[in-house]
């Protein structure tokens, strides 16, 4: 229907176009809010970069290697004293016993390296899961202020573990054959004061 001046109102096609434009404008605004929120999340989590994880791996490895080195020093001193006391320090058996202890130490060092990688990957997973959760919340809410606040709070709760599992009893079983045989001899009715227990076997765990 024409108005007094002979003009007509928007056509159905024009109304649809206007509605589409309004919807698109609203979606563009929403996407801009999501992008801003994501930027805030990325900024809050930027501290968790590769150097951060590399440093954690190094810290973990150093902590466990320190304990291992202490145990190795004690175990080797005890083994050498035991071998020297039986005049077998320079023997083939004595050399084999020391070699086995050294191998146990090397194996433990390799295990520490593997443990450090596993621990670092677990920390990465914690960070990535938290970040993914924030991304999802941000998409649903499209509230950049809330995203920024939540990102800062969440990132602040994530810290690298300050304690590292201790390495204990690493070298015990490497000396267990000697320790067991020595105990059996000393507990007999007629212990042999010159008893020479065989030093053989392998494993990990500290001779006491």
N, C-alpha and C positions, 0 to 999 in steps of 0.2 A: 504494500500500500504506500502511496506517495504522501508526503507531508504537504503543508501549505505551499511550499516552494517547489514542489514537484520532485523532490529527491526521495530516494528510498533508503532504508536502513541496511546494515551490513548483510551480505548474503550468507547463506549457510557455509559456503566455502571459506568466506572471509572469517567467519566466527571460528571455524575449525582451525584455520591458520593462526589466529590470535591465541586460541587455546593451546595449540602446539608450541607456539613461541613462548607462552607463559610457562608451560611445563618444562621446556628446554632451559629457560632461564633459571628456573628453580633447581633443575638438575645440575646445571653449570655451577650454581652457587653451592650446592651440596658437594659436588666434586672438589671445588676449591677449598671447602672447609675440611674435607677428608685429606686433601693434599697437605694442607697446613698442619693438620693433626699428625700426619705421618712424618712430616719434617721434624716436628717436636719430639716424636718418639725416637727417630733416628739420632737426633741431637743428644737426647738423654742417654742413649745407649752407645754413643760414639766412643766412650771410654773403653768399651769391650772390643778392642781391635786386636789384630794379630800380635803386636808386641806385648799386649796385656797377657794373652794366653801363653806366649813364649816365655814370659817372665814367670808365670805360674808353673810351667813345666820345669823350668830351671830351679825354682825354689823347692819344688817337690823332690826333684832328683837330689839336690844338695842335702836336704834334710835327711833323706833315707840313706844316702851314701855315707853321711857322717856317722850314723849309728852302725852301719855295716863295717866301716873301717875300724871302729873301736872294737867290735866283736872279733874281727879278723886278727887284729893285733894281739888281743888276749888269747885267742885260740891258738895262734901260731906260737906264742911264747910257751904255752902249756904243752903243746905238742913237742916242741924242740927240747923242753926240759925233760919230758917223759922219755924221749928217744936218747937223749944224752945220758940220762940216769941208767939206761939199759945198755949203753955203749953201742947203740944201733943208729946213731945220728947219721953216720957216713955210709951206712949199709944201703943196699938196693931197696929193702923194705922201708927204711927211713925216708929215702928219697921219694919213693912212691907215695908215702903217707903225706909228705909235704906237698907233693904235686897234686894230690887229690884235694887237699885243703885249698890250694891255690885255684883249682878248677871250680870248686864250690863257690869261692869268692867271685870268680868271673861270671859264673852262672847267675849268682845273686845280683851282680851289677846289671846284667842284661835284663833280669826280671824287674829291677827297679826302673829301668828305662821304659819297659812295657807298662808298668804300673803308672808311671808319670803320664804317659800318653793317654791311658784309659781315664785317669783322673781329670786330665785337661779336657778330654772329649765330653766327660760328664758335665763339667762346668760350662762348656760351650752349649750343650744341650739345654741346660737350665736357662741360660741367657736367651737362646733362640726361642724356646717355648714361651718364655715371658713376653718376648717381643712379638711373637705371632699372636698371642692372646690380646695384646694391646692393639695390634693392627685390626683384629676382628672387632673389638669394641669400638674402635675409631670409625670403622666403616658403618657400623650400625647406628652410632650416635651422631656422627658428623658434627661433633662439637670440639673444635680445636682447643678451646680453653681447658675443657675437661680432659682431653687427650694429653695435653702438656702437663697438667697437674698429676695425672695418674702415671705418666711415663717417668716423671722425676721421682715419685714415691716408690714405684716398682724398682727402678734402677738402683735406688738407694738401699734397697733391702738385699740386693745381690752382691755378695762379697766372696772372694776366693777363700776356701777353707783355710783357717789359720793353723790347724793341726794336721799332721801327716801320720798315717799308721806307722807304728814303729816296727823295725826289723828285729825280731827276737828269735833266739835259738837257731840261728842260721847254720852254725858249724857243729852242732852236737852230734848228729848222726855220722859225720865224717870221722869222728873219733870214737863212736859208740862201740865198735868191735874191741878196741883196747880197753875201754872203760868197763865193759861187761865182763870180759875175760879176767881183768884184774880183780873185779869184785868177787867172781867165783873162786879164784885162787885164795884171796884173803879170807874167805868165809869157810874154807875147808878145814878139816881137823888137823892137817899137817901142811900148812901153807908153805910154798916154795919161795924162799926169800930171793932167789935168783930167777924167779919166774919171768919169762919174756912172752908177753901176750902178742899175738899177731896183729899187725896194723894193716888192715885192709878194709875194703868196702868203700862205699860212696854215699853221698846224701847231703842233706843240709840240716842244720840245727845246731850251743856253745858247750864244749866239754867242761864239766864241772869238777 
